[in-house]
Amino acid sequence: MRGSEFAELKAFAAVVERASFARAAEYLGLSPSALSQTIRLLEQRLGSRLLNRTTRSVSPTATGEQLYGRIAPLFREMAEAVAQASAATGQTGGVLRINTLGMAARQVIAPRLGRYHRAHPEVILDIVVDDALSDIVAGRFDAGIRVGRRLEKDMVAVRLTPDVKMVAVASPDYLARRGTPVSPADLHSHACINWRLPVDGSAHRWEFEKAGKRMDMAVEGPLVTNNSDIGVAAALQGLGILHAFDRERVDAHLASGELVPVLEQWSITQPGLFLYHPSRQHLPSALRAFIDCLLDKDLGSAGIVAGKCEQ
């Protein structure tokens, strides 16, 4: 295969995986116009249209889907071969692609970016925040971070955080006006702030448990959102009761008294955050070091020549 042909296929795969010419061009270090020209050359060479383009989206045609399905495993194999060769020399470098929930990006990854970069300056981190539970294999990610119960099958999982106790909260002003619910059934007469699931757009069903009795229910209220900051702001302003899964967003407000817990005896515990990756014989050294960094381990403890993720 000529170098130009390899570059065309790599560009095509990047567009499919990111569903965007702009994001693919940024990843490849090309201008959008240069990337478009590369894709046109590939389509002309193959004599078939590979991508459906609109002003808002890009998706593979049937032919493009078939081509991508054949070349994606090859690119993964090449990436693993390079990573294995790099590990054999004691060097950690290359691009490490991570698909993560926004909550995990804030809580676990962001505070450790500097530590990881200082230990491994040759690694380029490609962090994609994605609450829609994308397939990390199809997207050619090295690893993903999800809540434990949402892990993909046939993956190696590493716990990053303990399980977390969910909490329903409301402002003192709201409770003064509407009263305090004493059982989940009381929520049907209250205003509730709903969370829209990013996977299918449906509203989250609130879950409760007490004395071994577990229940889930649909609630109604003045606001539905897929953004935790909006939900917390609504609760603070007295719009209704919020069922908070992202404790980082509400704990400070609970401590200050701006929010008050309700239905505490019915609170359930949700699985914590896990990093997961495909089972491989040779784990890329950059990913191994990234896992150790998120766990605040000595990066040298796993046989990787680097340093520490120091506080």
C-alpha positions in Angstrom: 0.0 0.0 0.0 1.3 3.4 -1.0 1.7 6.1 1.7 -1.0 8.2 0.2 -3.5 5.3 0.3 -2.7 4.6 3.9 -3.2 8.3 4.7 -6.6 8.3 2.9 -7.8 5.3 4.8 -6.6 6.7 8.1 -8.5 10.0 7.3 -11.6 8.1 6.4 -11.5 6.1 9.7 -11.0 9.3 11.7 -14.1 10.9 10.1 -16.3 7.8 10.8 -15.1 7.5 14.4 -15.7 11.2 15.2 -18.8 11.7 13.0 -17.3 15.1 12.1 -14.9 16.5 9.6 -13.9 19.3 11.9 -13.1 17.0 14.8 -11.3 14.5 12.5 -9.3 17.3 10.9 -8.2 18.5 14.4 -7.2 15.0 15.4 -5.2 14.5 12.2 -3.6 17.9 12.2 -5.2 18.9 8.9 -7.4 21.7 7.7 -11.0 20.7 7.1 -10.6 21.5 3.4 -7.5 19.3 3.1 -9.3 16.5 4.9 -12.3 16.8 2.5 -10.0 16.6 -0.4 -8.3 13.5 1.0 -11.7 11.8 1.3 -12.7 12.8 -2.2 -9.5 11.3 -3.6 -10.3 8.1 -1.7 -13.8 7.9 -3.0 -12.6 8.6 -6.6 -10.0 5.9 -6.3 -12.5 3.4 -5.1 -15.3 4.6 -7.4 -17.9 4.7 -4.6 -19.3 7.3 -2.1 -18.2 6.4 1.4 -19.8 9.1 3.5 -23.2 10.8 3.7 -22.7 14.4 4.4 -25.2 17.0 5.6 -24.7 20.4 7.2 -25.1 18.8 10.6 -23.8 15.3 10.5 -21.5 12.8 8.8 -22.2 9.1 8.6 -20.8 6.2 6.5 -22.8 4.8 3.6 -23.3 1.1 3.3 -20.1 0.8 1.4 -18.3 3.0 3.9 -19.6 1.0 6.8 -18.3 -2.2 5.2 -14.9 -0.6 4.5 -14.6 0.7 8.0 -15.5 -2.6 9.5 -12.6 -4.2 7.6 -9.9 -1.6 8.3 -10.7 -0.6 11.9 -9.3 -3.9 13.3 -6.2 -3.5 11.2 -5.6 0.0 12.6 -6.1 -1.3 16.2 -3.6 -4.1 15.5 -1.0 -1.7 14.2 -1.5 0.6 17.2 -1.1 -2.3 19.6 2.0 -3.5 17.7 3.6 0.0 18.1 2.6 0.2 21.7 4.2 -3.2 22.4 7.4 -2.2 20.6 7.5 1.0 22.6 6.9 -0.9 25.9 9.8 -3.2 25.0 12.2 -0.2 24.9 10.9 1.2 28.2 9.4 4.2 26.5 5.9 5.5 26.9 4.6 7.6 24.1 2.0 7.9 21.3 -1.7 8.9 21.5 -3.9 7.6 24.3 -7.6 7.9 23.5 -10.0 7.9 26.5 -13.8 8.0 26.3 -15.3 9.2 29.6 -18.4 10.4 31.3 -18.4 14.2 32.1 -18.6 13.4 35.8 -15.5 11.2 35.6 -13.6 13.8 33.5 -14.2 16.4 36.3 -13.6 14.2 39.3 -10.9 11.8 38.3 -9.1 12.9 35.1 -8.9 16.7 35.3 -7.1 16.9 38.7 -4.4 14.5 37.4 -3.6 15.8 34.0 -0.5 17.7 35.1 0.9 14.7 37.0 0.4 12.4 34.0 2.0 14.9 31.6 5.0 15.5 33.8 5.6 11.8 34.1 4.9 11.0 30.4 5.5 14.1 28.3 5.6 12.1 25.1 2.0 10.8 25.4 -0.7 12.8 23.7 -4.0 12.4 25.7 -7.1 12.5 23.5 -10.0 12.8 26.0 -13.5 12.6 24.6 -16.3 13.5 27.1 -19.3 11.3 26.2 -22.3 10.6 28.3 -24.0 8.6 25.6 -22.1 5.3 26.3 -20.4 5.0 22.9 -18.8 1.7 21.9 -15.1 2.2 22.7 -14.0 -0.6 20.4 -15.9 0.8 17.4 -14.6 4.3 18.2 -11.0 3.0 18.5 -10.6 4.2 22.1 -8.0 2.7 24.3 -10.3 2.8 27.3 -13.5 4.2 28.6 -14.8 5.3 32.0 -18.3 4.5 33.1 -20.5 3.9 36.2 -20.0 0.2 37.2 -23.4 -1.1 36.0 -23.0 0.5 32.6 -19.8 -1.4 31.7 -19.6 -3.0 28.3 -19.3 -6.7 28.2 -16.1 -8.7 27.7 -14.0 -5.8 29.1 -11.3 -5.7 31.8 -12.5 -3.3 34.5 -10.6 -1.3 37.1 -12.4 0.4 39.9 -11.5 4.1 40.3 -14.0 5.3 43.0 -16.0 3.7 45.8 -19.8 3.2 45.4 -21.8 6.3 46.1 -25.0 6.9 48.0 -27.5 8.8 45.9 -29.5 11.6 47.6 -32.7 13.5 46.9 -32.3 17.2 47.7 -34.4 20.4 47.7 -34.0 23.9 48.9 -35.3 25.0 52.3 -37.5 27.5 50.4 -39.1 24.8 48.3 -39.8 22.5 51.3 -41.3 25.5 53.3 -43.8 26.0 50.4 -44.5 22.4 49.4 -43.8 20.3 52.5 -41.3 17.5 53.0 -42.0 14.1 51.4 -41.8 11.2 53.8 -42.0 8.3 51.3 -41.3 8.0 47.5 -45.0 7.9 46.8 -45.3 11.5 48.1 -43.1 12.6 45.1 -46.2 12.3 42.9 -47.5 15.5 44.5 -44.2 17.3 44.3 -42.3 19.1 41.6 -39.3 17.0 40.5 -36.3 17.9 38.4 -35.8 15.2 35.8 -32.7 13.9 34.3 -32.8 12.9 30.6 -30.8 9.8 29.8 -28.2 10.5 27.0 -28.5 7.0 25.6 -32.0 7.1 24.4 -33.4 10.5 25.5 -35.8 8.9 28.0 -36.4 10.4 31.5 -34.5 8.7 34.4 -36.7 6.7 36.7 -35.9 7.5 40.3 -34.8 4.5 42.4 -35.3 4.0 46.1 -34.8 1.2 48.7 -35.7 0.6 52.3 -35.7 -2.5 54.5 -35.0 -4.7 51.4 -37.9 -3.1 49.5 -36.7 -1.6 46.2 -38.8 0.5 43.9 -38.4 2.8 40.9 -40.8 5.4 39.7 -41.4 8.1 37.1 -41.8 11.6 38.4 -42.9 14.9 36.9 -41.9 18.5 37.3 -41.0 21.8 35.7 -37.6 20.9 34.2 -36.0 18.1 32.3 -32.2 18.3 31.6 -29.2 16.3 30.6 -26.8 18.7 32.4 -26.1 18.3 36.1 -25.2 21.9 36.6 -28.7 23.0 35.3 -30.4 20.5 37.6 -28.5 21.7 40.7 -29.2 25.3 39.8 -32.9 24.6 39.5 -32.9 22.9 42.9 -31.0 25.8 44.5 -33.6 28.2 43.1 -36.5 26.3 44.5 -37.9 24.7 41.4 -38.3 21.3 42.9 -36.6 18.1 44.2 -33.5 16.8 42.6 -32.3 13.2 42.7 -28.5 13.7 42.6 -26.3 11.0 41.2 -23.3 13.4 41.0 -22.5 14.0 44.7 -19.7 16.3 43.8 -22.3 18.8 42.5 -24.4 18.9 45.7 -22.2 18.0 48.7 -21.0 21.6 49.2 -24.6 22.9 49.0 -25.7 20.4 51.6 -22.9 21.4 53.9 -23.9 25.1 53.6 -27.6 24.4 54.1 -28.5 25.7 50.6 -29.9 22.3 49.9 -31.5 19.8 52.3 -31.6 16.0 51.9 -35.0 14.3 51.8 -36.0 10.7 51.8 -32.6 9.8 53.3 -33.9 6.4 54.6 -34.8 5.5 51.1 -31.5 6.4 49.5 -29.8 3.7 47.3 -26.1 3.1 46.7 -24.9 3.2 43.1 -21.8 1.6 41.7 -18.7 3.8 41.5 -16.7 4.7 38.4 -14.6 2.1 36.6 -12.1 2.4 33.8 -12.5 -0.4 31.3 -10.6 -1.6 28.2 -10.6 -4.5 25.8 -8.8 -7.6 27.0 -5.3 -7.6 25.5 -2.2 -9.7 25.9 -0.1 -6.5 25.8 -1.6 -3.5 27.5 -0.2 -0.3 26.0 2.3 1.2 28.4 0.6 4.6 28.1 -2.7 3.1 29.2 -1.1 1.2 32.1 0.6 4.4 33.3 -2.7 6.3 32.9 -4.5 3.7 35.1 -1.8 3.9 37.7 -2.0 7.7 37.7 -5.8 7.7 38.2 -5.2 5.3 41.1 -2.4 7.6 42.5 0.1 4.7 42.2 3.8 4.9 41.6 4.0 4.7 37.8 7.2 2.7 38.1 5.6 0.0 40.1 4.2 -1.7 37.0 7.6 -1.9 35.3 7.1 1.4 33.4 10.1 3.6 33.4 8.7 7.0 34.3 8.2 8.5 37.7 5.4 9.2 40.1 2.0 10.9 39.8 2.9 13.2 42.6 0.5 15.4 44.5 
